[in-house]
Amino acid sequence: MKQFIEKITFKTEKNEMLNITKIIEDTIKKSDIIDGLLNISILHTSCSLLIQENADCSVVEDIKNFLKRIAPEDNYLHNTEGPDDMPAHLKSLLTQSNLTMSVKNKKIILGTWQGIFLIEHRYQQKNRELLFHLLGE
């Protein structure tokens, strides 16, 4: 059993949903692990990770609009970093901070139309860190 760990940094834009599938695939290729389990974790509380459809960009827009409606800017107690602060935390609460996927022959096992996304819930540009942890043989 081997493991490969790497931090990946992303510069995100306002409220974007960034398809990071290719970056994750390229990082798998850098390791000497062929088959195993991959866990990726976003190391922040106001952005998140999703596996979602990657073929039709209207899905991305619908997800972003849904999250805006379910966690609107409102009169929250926590607003230390501005009016988008607490809504960003609520959106993260509803999504995921880590994903675990199988890797076979150096490829992530995803469905035909699935991709891996980092969702920025804040309005300001941010530097985000993702922990990539691959275990296997």
Order of alpha helices (4+ residues) and beta strands (2+ residues): beta-beta-alpha-beta-beta-alpha-alpha-beta-beta-beta-beta
